[in-house]
Amino acid sequence: MYFLRLINFSKPYAQGVAKHWAQLENALLVLLLLGSIVLANAQIIMRNFFDESFSWADPVLRIAVLWLGMVGAMVATREHKQINVDLLARYLQGAWRDLVMSAAALISAAIALVLAIASGRFVQFDMESGLNLFAHVPNWTIALVLPVAFAVIAWRYFLQAIEYGSSSFSQWRMRVR
């Protein structure tokens, strides 16, 4: 319970950080999407009308798709709109449903944390290799979105597990009274 009191103690600060992080995610998502649309259309126009194209555009678009996917996954987790298989939770109600949702969120947090660690090691390996993708841009800078996104997703799932778990606990406590 001390941990929950600690979270409540710093709630205004945490909400401010979360709000600014959400604004950053939204802005990044919009910029990546608009930039990808503009660049892809420019490529199409240049290829069809001028028989020319930017040699760097296709790799940049592939990178943008990776970043869009990862930032989109962070936003989906923030908004509780991620893909989930909630067959059991669909048929349960009240405290039991919240308990199952808490367990699912905790398992998802653990998986996302494992992926964050693995992708962090991948980025570290890329840093040590010193390879560049194009235009002297190091590979690791492009892959950096992976550990960051998975860490954010793990943290959000962990907070969801606490949220559902405390809701389940509160419902059971109300039944006992």
Helices and strands as residue ranges (DSSP letters): H 2-9, H 11-50, H 57-78, H 87-91, H 94-129, E 132-134, E 137-138, H 139-143, H 145-176
